[in-house]
Amino acid sequence: MTDGPPPHTPGAPLPPHSGPDRHAGPDRRLLPPHEPGALAPPRSGPDRPAPSPSGPDGFPPGPGGASPSGPDGFPPGSGGTSPPGLNRSSPESGGASPSGPDGFPPGSGGTSPPGLNRSSPESGGASPSGPDGFPPGSGDASPPGLNRSSPESGGASPPGPSRIPLARRLAGGVLLVAAAAAAVVCGGAAFLGVAAVTATIPLLCAAGLAATAAVAFLLGLPSFALAGARRRGRAASVFSCLVAVAVAGTAGATALRPLPVIATGPAPEAVRFWDLPTGSRIAYVSLRAAHPRPTPVIFLHGGPGTPNEGLPASGAELAALGFDVYSYDQLGAGRSTRLADVAGYTVARHVADLDAIRTTIGADKVILVGNSWGGSLAAQYMAAHPGNVAKAVFVSPGPVWEGAFPDGEYGSPWDRIAPERRARYDELNEEPRVLALFALMGINPEAAHALVPDAEADSHLHRLALVGKEGTGCAGGPPVRPHDNPQGFYVNQLTNADFGRIPDPRPVLRGVRVPSLVMRGECDYVAWPVTYDYRRTLPEARLVYLTGAGHAVERGQPERYLALLRAFLLDRPLPLPDHASAVPPK
């Protein structure tokens, strides 16, 4: 005798299965014998299947000891059905797998008992052929809480990204590129938008990066959804971070990278400074006459913001004639003060500085010699202080009032330079930092000044001036010699902007009876109507035309320039005729 299970008597119930996947119930007692033809006794456990009878279908063999030939474990046409809760195809029941895909005869309409997954490994059923774990078209749904695609249920995994159509993935990729571009644009807009309320560059950068990341995330969500990403939120977060980092890196290497600064030499020994009551510290040079006349000569440089270096060549000749001569760097240019608040660069401030200079040197009246923008400044001073000007000389002057030429019809040297120089000019102005500078200038000049300080901006203007210097004279004329006196970018930009907003001074100037001489060079780039406006506005003005001279008349025709200047200041006849016609000379 052995300790194994007792032998099985044909026709007696099978002992309960004690394997690891069957519960024995509250105790391990054997069930009472099953009567042939009776229903199987109920299971002893909460979900334990009934013990299998000796027949292949859980019933005694039919007559002759053979299994019924019907596909359902009953004789054909017997109408027998399985007891409730019994899966006839279960391995525990010893039955063969039915031919139907659902563990029942095809078309029988049988359904699994509630809570039983017919494709579960515990039931021993074969996996159904339908994609939902049930026969196709059966309409069966999973029991509540049961995920048919879960590995525990034996279902198939959900479709992976490889099953997403290629067109959708491509569309998602295109949308991601568009999302990145839109994020960059929105970040730049946020940078500029915040500049309207603050000039703090770190805040502008933070706002720009935050907007970039937010837009990249929001637009990344539908992009990744279209591409079939499973974790689109996480993917969009990573995408937004990458875009923000890329923008920060690019900005740091371009728009936030300082421009090269041109080193300036020490100031010449002759340079002195005025500390004016206006708050301006003004650099100047002067030449005193041995026997001075009562009215000094003050040279006004152009630009705004493009000073000369030292006295003009004619200064020594005028000093020999008895005139004290002064030349100064206007506020914001040369070696004079740069304002912390660039909004202070106005036409009125320049006029106030000039009158303070007159007071400082102790002159009741002055003779003004204005070149280019210096001529415009002289006209503004005459309109504000007509009694303080003895005489005025306008050399290739800018507009009396810029508002008379709203479309910039007064000419530009950049239109006359060689193509390769024009290309260099465009290249300098298209540098990312310069583009950011000009964008901020239109929104908040203080923010522009905070981004690009004076030394950088002035060096940029100096490089531009060197590119365009040959466009100011006649072809084949003497070359323009560069100098080290720094240009003034912000005074140039802000004064020009203010010049276009001030009231028209011409109604006042038409009543100012100050002797005036207007010099016009043949090759001057300034439009003729701009020059002639002085002749017809100032009642005591005379206009002379010099052939062979450009915008800088003194450089192009130094002898005739000096002869005209000497004759005018000494009240002698001019060596050239007055041109009174509105039509330019031929």
Order of alpha helices (4+ residues) and beta strands (2+ residues): alpha-alpha-alpha-beta-beta-beta-alpha-beta-alpha-beta-alpha-beta-alpha-alpha-alpha-alpha-alpha-alpha-beta-alpha-beta-alpha-alpha
